[in-house]
Every structure is written in C-alpha cells, then in structure tokens.
Amino acid sequence: LGAAFRILPLPPDAQALVKEGGVDAMQIVLVTPWRPDSVVAYYRKALSADPFHLVNERASGRSTALYAEQDNGPPIWVTVAPNGSEGSQVVIAGAKDADHPVVTVTSPKTADTGTAAVLPVRKP
C-alpha cells in the first residue's frame, strides 16, 4: 500500500470496492454489512490504540469523519456513511508523511543460479 498506509485498520466483513491513488497518497472505498454506528465505534477504538492517536471526529448529516495520526507514520482519514438501508460505506484515505517516512521491505530476491541464495536487500 506504499507510503500512504503503514497500518490499515479494516472494519469486520469489509469488501473493497475501489482503490485509487499511488505510492504517496491513496483512497480505498469499502462496504461492510455492519451498521454505521458499529463501524464508527470500531474506528474510535482502533484509532485510539497504539500506534494511532485519534485527533478529530466530526459528524455531518449521516456521515462521520475521523482523523488520526500515528507514531512514526502517516496520518489516516476515515469517513463512514450508510450504504443503502443496511450496512456502511467506508472511505479510508492516507498520504505520505514527509516527517515519518515508511520503509517498505519487499520479499528477498533470490539468485537465478538454481541455488536460491538470498541476495541482500538495500534500504533506500
């Protein structure tokens, strides 16, 4: 998920609909059969636990937006709204934080000699 999300808390029974963005910023749209009040309660708890710090929560109409910062990582924005008569739609947005870069370590590469020796991985 690149530098936009270091940790991505997902609500129970979530299904991803759309993922937009790139390495530095991303937005994911999910749906879940859980009611909006239950999903908001889930995010209140998840974004109040380490490494997150819930900074702001705002209700507007039928949607609730939450903003959290995390220790040594990028901030996260979550918006929860009803999805029809049942369930919720969740929009999660993240952006790279220049003050706390995220280092993504990929799988070790193997040599193509038939020995499968692990090659060193250089950090950027």
Disulfide bonds with the S-S distance in Angstrom:
none
